[in-house]
Amino acid sequence: MWGRCRRPLATRPRESTCALCKRCADAQNRETENAVIETLDSPLISEDAPDLGSFADPVPNSPIREKHRRDVLSTGARRSAVLADARHGAFADHAGRSAHSSVGGAEPALAGVSVIVPCFNEEGCIAETARQIQDALRQSGRPFEILFVDDGSTDATGNALAAIEDEKRIRVLRHSRNRGYGFSLKHGIEHAAHELIAIIDADGTYPIARLAELIDGMETADMVVGARVGKNVSVPLARRPAKWALRRLACYLAEYEIPDLNSGMRIMRRDVVRRFVGLLPDGFSFTTTITLAMLTHGYEVKYVPIDYARRIGRSSIRPVRDTMNFFSLIVRTVLCFKPLRVFAPASASLFATAVAVAAISKLAFGQLADVTSVTLAMSAVQLLGIGLVADLIDRRVPYAGG
């Protein structure tokens, strides 16, 4: 027995190698030698066999004596070779187990990062964005790659990407036409080579220098989001009321306080994102959907306050249309995962309306509006029933990905 290994070599599972590599290797080597010696040694053939002079063989050079001498020599050589092979195999096997133990033990290898940068008419930001991302990730000490996704740009973005495409760790994916922000991210995730997925815009609004900090936060989370609640946040006044309303609705439906619903700077685990890829839209609501999907499924989401600068170039967001789409998307997403958070309040509102109509009609007009009240009350009961069935289906058949 040695170190933390409490079982003999022959019965110890492969994954339970102790961390005391040298001591463990020596002990394994000794056990291997003993096992081989016990197998090879026999009373008649052994390196310790007495010389034939002690036997009553009257003929010194008889065939029997020569045959025995050859057997002794060949057995010794064979045992030495087998011991060497066994010793080499024991060390190789121990090294493999030690490597396996180090991956899943106290000192795991740092997970690689694939940074996905969707681009649409961002010719003035490409080179600087690539440089800043490389500088930030080199400091993290992790393997990384950068995937720029050109979403059908009509300016010189393609030329800017071609100028950096040959650089190490940079790849470019191109669309022949504009497919949408979410589609670009899904395309990048499909081609990502590493376990961690980082997304960030190419418009210079997010603090790229803090990318390594967010990546380190993934040690204890399934997603780390850069929440735009820092001291220097530049959000147009016209968008703030809609963003506040969207956030409050999402907080209620997800039963979680969400500092920033649709931040475009976040780190995610690739296997978790792929679970929901069939649900994620092609437009700007990608980030909203993945936030709600992970929160309603109990994944650990961490928020880190960041600043948000004024963008370089023109925004692709359409305020009215995209805001309406966000409201619709939030409701639809929560209907998939927590339907009672939608159906129960709607049912309660209808029932309260039925009671109010009945009371007002009786008190104000002296006649009960029974048909209207009963219709509203029955609608409330039916809506609640639909919600209960939807909730039962969601619990029995959880979402398993696209």
FENPE-V71610 format. One record per residue. N is the residue number from 1. SS is DSSP state (H for helix, E for strand, - for the rest). PHI is phi in whole degrees, -180 to 180 (NA if undefined). OMEGA is omega in radians with two decimals (NA if undefined). Layout:
n->N ss->SS phi->PHI omega->OMEGA
n->N ss->SS phi->PHI omega->OMEGA
This chain:
n->1 ss->- phi->NA omega->-3.10
n->2 ss->E phi->-158 omega->3.04
n->3 ss->- phi->50 omega->3.12
n->4 ss->- phi->-99 omega->3.11
n->5 ss->E phi->-81 omega->-3.06
n->6 ss->- phi->-106 omega->-3.12
n->7 ss->- phi->-128 omega->3.11
n->8 ss->- phi->-61 omega->-3.09
n->9 ss->- phi->-58 omega->-3.03
n->10 ss->- phi->-67 omega->-3.07
n->11 ss->- phi->-109 omega->-3.08
n->12 ss->- phi->-77 omega->3.11
n->13 ss->- phi->-64 omega->-3.04
n->14 ss->H phi->-62 omega->-3.03
n->15 ss->H phi->-84 omega->-3.05
n->16 ss->H phi->-105 omega->3.11
n->17 ss->- phi->-62 omega->-3.12
n->18 ss->- phi->-77 omega->-3.08
n->19 ss->- phi->-84 omega->-3.12
n->20 ss->- phi->-85 omega->-2.89
n->21 ss->H phi->-58 omega->-3.04
n->22 ss->H phi->-66 omega->-3.14
n->23 ss->H phi->-62 omega->-3.12
n->24 ss->H phi->-64 omega->-3.13
n->25 ss->H phi->-64 omega->3.13
n->26 ss->H phi->-62 omega->-3.13
n->27 ss->H phi->-65 omega->3.09
n->28 ss->H phi->-61 omega->-3.12
n->29 ss->H phi->-62 omega->3.14
n->30 ss->H phi->-64 omega->-3.14
n->31 ss->H phi->-64 omega->3.13
n->32 ss->H phi->-65 omega->3.13
n->33 ss->H phi->-61 omega->-3.12
n->34 ss->H phi->-63 omega->-3.14
n->35 ss->H phi->-65 omega->-3.14
n->36 ss->H phi->-68 omega->3.14
n->37 ss->H phi->-62 omega->3.13
n->38 ss->H phi->-61 omega->-3.13
n->39 ss->H phi->-75 omega->-3.04
n->40 ss->H phi->-82 omega->-3.08
n->41 ss->- phi->-69 omega->3.04
n->42 ss->- phi->-148 omega->-3.11
n->43 ss->- phi->-63 omega->-3.04
n->44 ss->- phi->-98 omega->-3.08
n->45 ss->- phi->-125 omega->-3.12
n->46 ss->- phi->-160 omega->3.09
n->47 ss->- phi->-66 omega->-3.13
n->48 ss->- phi->-92 omega->-3.11
n->49 ss->- phi->-62 omega->-3.13
n->50 ss->- phi->-67 omega->3.11
n->51 ss->- phi->-65 omega->-3.09
n->52 ss->H phi->-66 omega->3.10
n->53 ss->H phi->-65 omega->3.12
n->54 ss->H phi->-81 omega->3.09
n->55 ss->- phi->-94 omega->-3.13
n->56 ss->- phi->-86 omega->3.11
n->57 ss->- phi->-106 omega->-3.02
n->58 ss->- phi->-72 omega->-3.08
n->59 ss->- phi->-109 omega->-3.05
n->60 ss->- phi->-60 omega->-3.07
n->61 ss->- phi->-107 omega->-3.10
n->62 ss->- phi->-69 omega->3.09
n->63 ss->H phi->-59 omega->-3.13
n->64 ss->H phi->-66 omega->-3.13
n->65 ss->H phi->-63 omega->-3.12
n->66 ss->H phi->-65 omega->3.13
n->67 ss->H phi->-62 omega->3.13
n->68 ss->H phi->-65 omega->3.13
n->69 ss->H phi->-64 omega->3.12
n->70 ss->H phi->-64 omega->3.14
n->71 ss->H phi->-64 omega->-3.14
n->72 ss->H phi->-63 omega->-3.12
n->73 ss->H phi->-65 omega->-3.12
n->74 ss->H phi->-67 omega->3.13
n->75 ss->H phi->-68 omega->3.10
n->76 ss->H phi->-63 omega->3.12
n->77 ss->H phi->-65 omega->-3.13
n->78 ss->H phi->-65 omega->3.13
n->79 ss->H phi->-65 omega->3.11
n->80 ss->H phi->-63 omega->3.14
n->81 ss->H phi->-66 omega->-3.14
n->82 ss->H phi->-64 omega->3.12
n->83 ss->H phi->-62 omega->3.12
n->84 ss->H phi->-65 omega->3.12
n->85 ss->H phi->-64 omega->-3.12
n->86 ss->H phi->-64 omega->3.13
n->87 ss->H phi->-63 omega->3.13
n->88 ss->H phi->-65 omega->3.13
n->89 ss->H phi->-66 omega->3.13
n->90 ss->H phi->-64 omega->3.12
n->91 ss->H phi->-66 omega->-3.14
n->92 ss->H phi->-65 omega->3.14
n->93 ss->H phi->-66 omega->3.12
n->94 ss->H phi->-64 omega->3.13
n->95 ss->H phi->-63 omega->3.12
n->96 ss->H phi->-64 omega->3.14
n->97 ss->H phi->-69 omega->3.12
n->98 ss->H phi->-66 omega->3.09
n->99 ss->H phi->-64 omega->3.12
n->100 ss->H phi->-63 omega->-3.14
n->101 ss->H phi->-66 omega->-3.10
n->102 ss->H phi->-70 omega->3.13
n->103 ss->H phi->-69 omega->-3.08
n->104 ss->H phi->-104 omega->-3.06
n->105 ss->- phi->-100 omega->-3.01
n->106 ss->- phi->-74 omega->-3.10
n->107 ss->- phi->-125 omega->-3.09
n->108 ss->- phi->-71 omega->3.07
n->109 ss->- phi->-68 omega->-3.12
n->110 ss->- phi->-69 omega->-3.13
n->111 ss->- phi->-71 omega->3.11
n->112 ss->- phi->-76 omega->-3.08
n->113 ss->E phi->-128 omega->2.98
n->114 ss->E phi->-108 omega->-3.13
n->115 ss->E phi->-96 omega->-3.11
n->116 ss->E phi->-107 omega->-3.09
n->117 ss->E phi->-123 omega->3.08
n->118 ss->E phi->-73 omega->-3.07
n->119 ss->E phi->-131 omega->2.97
n->120 ss->- phi->-145 omega->-3.12
n->121 ss->- phi->56 omega->-3.14
n->122 ss->- phi->-121 omega->-3.02
n->123 ss->- phi->-60 omega->-3.07
n->124 ss->- phi->-82 omega->-3.02
n->125 ss->- phi->-119 omega->-2.94
n->126 ss->H phi->-60 omega->-3.04
n->127 ss->H phi->-61 omega->-3.12
n->128 ss->H phi->-67 omega->3.11
n->129 ss->H phi->-62 omega->3.13
n->130 ss->H phi->-62 omega->-3.13
n->131 ss->H phi->-63 omega->-3.12
n->132 ss->H phi->-65 omega->3.12
n->133 ss->H phi->-64 omega->3.13
n->134 ss->H phi->-62 omega->3.12
n->135 ss->H phi->-62 omega->-3.11
n->136 ss->H phi->-67 omega->-3.06
n->137 ss->H phi->-79 omega->3.06
n->138 ss->H phi->-64 omega->3.11
n->139 ss->H phi->-68 omega->-3.10
n->140 ss->H phi->-75 omega->-3.13
n->141 ss->- phi->74 omega->-3.13
n->142 ss->- phi->-101 omega->2.95
n->143 ss->- phi->-67 omega->-3.09
n->144 ss->E phi->-151 omega->3.00
n->145 ss->E phi->-145 omega->3.12
n->146 ss->E phi->-121 omega->3.13
n->147 ss->E phi->-113 omega->3.01
n->148 ss->E phi->-89 omega->3.13
n->149 ss->E phi->-114 omega->3.13
n->150 ss->E phi->-83 omega->-3.03
n->151 ss->E phi->-90 omega->3.08
n->152 ss->- phi->69 omega->-3.12
n->153 ss->- phi->-61 omega->-3.13
n->154 ss->- phi->-108 omega->3.10
n->155 ss->- phi->-105 omega->-3.09
n->156 ss->- phi->-91 omega->3.11
n->157 ss->H phi->-59 omega->3.13
n->158 ss->H phi->-59 omega->3.12
n->159 ss->H phi->-67 omega->3.12
n->160 ss->H phi->-64 omega->3.11
n->161 ss->H phi->-71 omega->3.12
n->162 ss->H phi->-63 omega->-3.12
n->163 ss->H phi->-70 omega->-3.12
n->164 ss->H phi->-109 omega->-3.02
n->165 ss->- phi->-64 omega->-3.11
n->166 ss->- phi->-80 omega->3.14
n->167 ss->- phi->-70 omega->-3.13
n->168 ss->- phi->-62 omega->3.07
n->169 ss->- phi->73 omega->3.10
n->170 ss->E phi->-116 omega->3.05
n->171 ss->E phi->-126 omega->-3.13
n->172 ss->E phi->-127 omega->3.02
n->173 ss->E phi->-110 omega->-3.05
n->174 ss->E phi->-124 omega->3.02
n->175 ss->E phi->-113 omega->-3.14
n->176 ss->- phi->-73 omega->3.09
n->177 ss->- phi->-145 omega->-3.11
n->178 ss->- phi->-72 omega->-3.08
n->179 ss->- phi->-108 omega->3.12
n->180 ss->- phi->114 omega->-3.12
n->181 ss->H phi->-61 omega->-3.12
n->182 ss->H phi->-65 omega->3.12
n->183 ss->H phi->-63 omega->3.12
n->184 ss->H phi->-63 omega->3.12
n->185 ss->H phi->-66 omega->3.13
n->186 ss->H phi->-65 omega->3.09
n->187 ss->H phi->-64 omega->3.10
n->188 ss->H phi->-66 omega->3.12
n->189 ss->H phi->-63 omega->3.12
n->190 ss->H phi->-61 omega->-3.10
n->191 ss->H phi->-100 omega->-3.10
n->192 ss->- phi->-69 omega->-3.09
n->193 ss->- phi->-100 omega->-3.01
n->194 ss->- phi->-112 omega->-3.05
n->195 ss->- phi->-71 omega->-3.11
n->196 ss->E phi->-99 omega->3.12
n->197 ss->E phi->-114 omega->3.04
n->198 ss->E phi->-114 omega->3.07
n->199 ss->E phi->-122 omega->3.13
n->200 ss->- phi->-158 omega->-3.14
n->201 ss->- phi->-81 omega->-3.12
n->202 ss->- phi->-100 omega->-3.02
n->203 ss->- phi->-97 omega->3.08
n->204 ss->- phi->79 omega->-3.09
n->205 ss->- phi->-85 omega->-3.05
n->206 ss->E phi->-97 omega->-3.14
n->207 ss->- phi->-77 omega->-3.07
n->208 ss->H phi->-61 omega->-3.12
n->209 ss->H phi->-61 omega->-3.12
n->210 ss->H phi->-95 omega->-3.11
n->211 ss->H phi->-62 omega->3.14
n->212 ss->H phi->-62 omega->3.11
n->213 ss->H phi->-64 omega->3.12
n->214 ss->H phi->-67 omega->3.13
n->215 ss->H phi->-64 omega->3.11
n->216 ss->H phi->-63 omega->3.10
n->217 ss->H phi->-67 omega->3.14
n->218 ss->H phi->-72 omega->3.09
n->219 ss->H phi->-62 omega->-3.09
n->220 ss->H phi->-126 omega->-3.09
n->221 ss->- phi->-147 omega->3.05
n->222 ss->- phi->-96 omega->3.05
n->223 ss->E phi->-154 omega->3.08
n->224 ss->E phi->-119 omega->-3.05
n->225 ss->E phi->-115 omega->3.00
n->226 ss->E phi->-81 omega->-3.08
n->227 ss->E phi->-83 omega->-3.09
n->228 ss->- phi->-80 omega->-3.14
n->229 ss->- phi->-130 omega->-3.14
n->230 ss->- phi->-74 omega->-3.10
n->231 ss->- phi->-72 omega->-3.10
n->232 ss->- phi->-117 omega->-3.12
n->233 ss->E phi->-121 omega->-3.12
n->234 ss->- phi->-109 omega->3.09
n->235 ss->- phi->-120 omega->-3.14
n->236 ss->- phi->-55 omega->-3.11
n->237 ss->H phi->-59 omega->-3.10
n->238 ss->H phi->-64 omega->-3.10
n->239 ss->H phi->-92 omega->-3.00
n->240 ss->H phi->-65 omega->3.12
n->241 ss->H phi->-60 omega->-3.14
n->242 ss->H phi->-66 omega->3.13
n->243 ss->H phi->-65 omega->3.12
n->244 ss->H phi->-65 omega->-3.14
n->245 ss->H phi->-63 omega->3.11
n->246 ss->H phi->-61 omega->-3.11
n->247 ss->H phi->-67 omega->3.13
n->248 ss->H phi->-65 omega->3.09
n->249 ss->H phi->-62 omega->-3.14
n->250 ss->H phi->-66 omega->3.11
n->251 ss->H phi->-62 omega->3.13
n->252 ss->H phi->-65 omega->-3.05
n->253 ss->H phi->-69 omega->-3.13
n->254 ss->H phi->-87 omega->-3.10
n->255 ss->- phi->57 omega->-3.11
n->256 ss->- phi->-155 omega->3.11
n->257 ss->- phi->-79 omega->-3.05
n->258 ss->- phi->-106 omega->-3.14
n->259 ss->- phi->-66 omega->-3.11
n->260 ss->- phi->-145 omega->-3.00
n->261 ss->- phi->-77 omega->-2.97
n->262 ss->- phi->-129 omega->3.08
n->263 ss->- phi->-62 omega->3.14
n->264 ss->- phi->-93 omega->3.08
n->265 ss->- phi->-121 omega->-3.09
n->266 ss->E phi->-158 omega->3.10
n->267 ss->E phi->-119 omega->-3.10
n->268 ss->E phi->-138 omega->3.03
n->269 ss->E phi->-87 omega->-3.04
n->270 ss->H phi->-60 omega->-3.10
n->271 ss->H phi->-67 omega->3.12
n->272 ss->H phi->-71 omega->3.14
n->273 ss->H phi->-63 omega->-3.12
n->274 ss->H phi->-65 omega->3.09
n->275 ss->H phi->-64 omega->-3.08
n->276 ss->- phi->-106 omega->-2.99
n->277 ss->- phi->-62 omega->3.12
n->278 ss->- phi->-69 omega->-3.13
n->279 ss->- phi->-94 omega->-3.02
n->280 ss->- phi->-74 omega->-3.09
n->281 ss->- phi->-79 omega->-3.13
n->282 ss->- phi->-87 omega->-3.06
n->283 ss->- phi->-96 omega->-3.09
n->284 ss->- phi->-69 omega->-3.11
n->285 ss->- phi->-80 omega->3.07
n->286 ss->H phi->-54 omega->-3.07
n->287 ss->H phi->-67 omega->3.09
n->288 ss->H phi->-62 omega->-3.09
n->289 ss->H phi->-67 omega->-3.11
n->290 ss->H phi->-67 omega->3.08
n->291 ss->H phi->-64 omega->-3.12
n->292 ss->H phi->-66 omega->-3.12
n->293 ss->H phi->-62 omega->-3.11
n->294 ss->H phi->-73 omega->3.13
n->295 ss->H phi->-68 omega->-3.11
n->296 ss->H phi->-74 omega->3.10
n->297 ss->- phi->-104 omega->3.03
n->298 ss->- phi->82 omega->3.09
n->299 ss->- phi->-74 omega->-3.13
n->300 ss->- phi->-83 omega->3.14
n->301 ss->E phi->-117 omega->-3.12
n->302 ss->E phi->-113 omega->3.13
n->303 ss->E phi->-114 omega->3.13
n->304 ss->E phi->-120 omega->-3.13
n->305 ss->E phi->-63 omega->3.09
n->306 ss->- phi->-137 omega->3.01
n->307 ss->- phi->-86 omega->-3.13
n->308 ss->E phi->-144 omega->-3.04
n->309 ss->- phi->-90 omega->3.06
n->310 ss->- phi->-70 omega->-3.05
n->311 ss->- phi->-71 omega->3.04
n->312 ss->- phi->-96 omega->-3.10
n->313 ss->- phi->93 omega->-3.04
n->314 ss->- phi->-99 omega->3.14
n->315 ss->- phi->-76 omega->3.11
n->316 ss->- phi->-94 omega->-3.11
n->317 ss->- phi->-78 omega->3.05
n->318 ss->- phi->-104 omega->-2.91
n->319 ss->H phi->-54 omega->-3.04
n->320 ss->H phi->-70 omega->-3.08
n->321 ss->H phi->-63 omega->-3.11
n->322 ss->H phi->-68 omega->3.09
n->323 ss->H phi->-66 omega->3.09
n->324 ss->H phi->-62 omega->3.10
n->325 ss->H phi->-65 omega->3.11
n->326 ss->H phi->-63 omega->3.11
n->327 ss->H phi->-59 omega->-3.14
n->328 ss->H phi->-61 omega->-3.10
n->329 ss->H phi->-66 omega->-3.14
n->330 ss->H phi->-60 omega->-3.14
n->331 ss->H phi->-64 omega->-3.12
n->332 ss->H phi->-65 omega->3.14
n->333 ss->H phi->-65 omega->3.14
n->334 ss->H phi->-69 omega->3.06
n->335 ss->H phi->-60 omega->3.13
n->336 ss->H phi->-70 omega->-2.96
n->337 ss->H phi->-114 omega->3.13
n->338 ss->- phi->-138 omega->-3.03
n->339 ss->- phi->-61 omega->-3.12
n->340 ss->H phi->-67 omega->3.08
n->341 ss->H phi->-67 omega->3.08
n->342 ss->H phi->-103 omega->-3.04
n->343 ss->H phi->-71 omega->-3.09
n->344 ss->H phi->-63 omega->3.10
n->345 ss->H phi->-63 omega->3.12
n->346 ss->H phi->-65 omega->3.11
n->347 ss->H phi->-66 omega->3.13
n->348 ss->H phi->-64 omega->3.12
n->349 ss->H phi->-65 omega->3.12
n->350 ss->H phi->-64 omega->-3.14
n->351 ss->H phi->-67 omega->3.10
n->352 ss->H phi->-64 omega->3.09
n->353 ss->H phi->-65 omega->3.11
n->354 ss->H phi->-61 omega->3.12
n->355 ss->H phi->-66 omega->-3.14
n->356 ss->H phi->-64 omega->3.13
n->357 ss->H phi->-63 omega->3.14
n->358 ss->H phi->-64 omega->-3.10
n->359 ss->H phi->-68 omega->-3.11
n->360 ss->H phi->-66 omega->-3.13
n->361 ss->H phi->-65 omega->-3.14
n->362 ss->H phi->-73 omega->-3.09
n->363 ss->H phi->-78 omega->-3.05
n->364 ss->H phi->-85 omega->-3.04
n->365 ss->H phi->-115 omega->3.10
n->366 ss->- phi->75 omega->-3.13
n->367 ss->- phi->-137 omega->-3.09
n->368 ss->- phi->-77 omega->3.06
n->369 ss->- phi->-82 omega->-2.99
n->370 ss->H phi->-69 omega->-3.11
n->371 ss->H phi->-65 omega->-3.14
n->372 ss->H phi->-64 omega->-3.11
n->373 ss->H phi->-64 omega->3.14
n->374 ss->H phi->-65 omega->3.13
n->375 ss->H phi->-62 omega->3.13
n->376 ss->H phi->-66 omega->-3.14
n->377 ss->H phi->-66 omega->3.11
n->378 ss->H phi->-66 omega->3.08
n->379 ss->H phi->-63 omega->3.11
n->380 ss->H phi->-63 omega->3.14
n->381 ss->H phi->-65 omega->3.14
n->382 ss->H phi->-65 omega->3.13
n->383 ss->H phi->-64 omega->3.09
n->384 ss->H phi->-64 omega->3.10
n->385 ss->H phi->-62 omega->3.09
n->386 ss->H phi->-62 omega->3.12
n->387 ss->H phi->-62 omega->3.13
n->388 ss->H phi->-65 omega->3.10
n->389 ss->H phi->-65 omega->3.12
n->390 ss->H phi->-62 omega->3.12
n->391 ss->H phi->-66 omega->3.11
n->392 ss->H phi->-64 omega->3.11
n->393 ss->H phi->-63 omega->-3.13
n->394 ss->H phi->-63 omega->-3.13
n->395 ss->H phi->-76 omega->-3.12
n->396 ss->H phi->-80 omega->-3.11
n->397 ss->- phi->-126 omega->-3.12
n->398 ss->- phi->-65 omega->-3.13
n->399 ss->- phi->-64 omega->-3.06
n->400 ss->- phi->-116 omega->3.11
n->401 ss->- phi->100 omega->-3.08
n->402 ss->- phi->-73 omega->NA
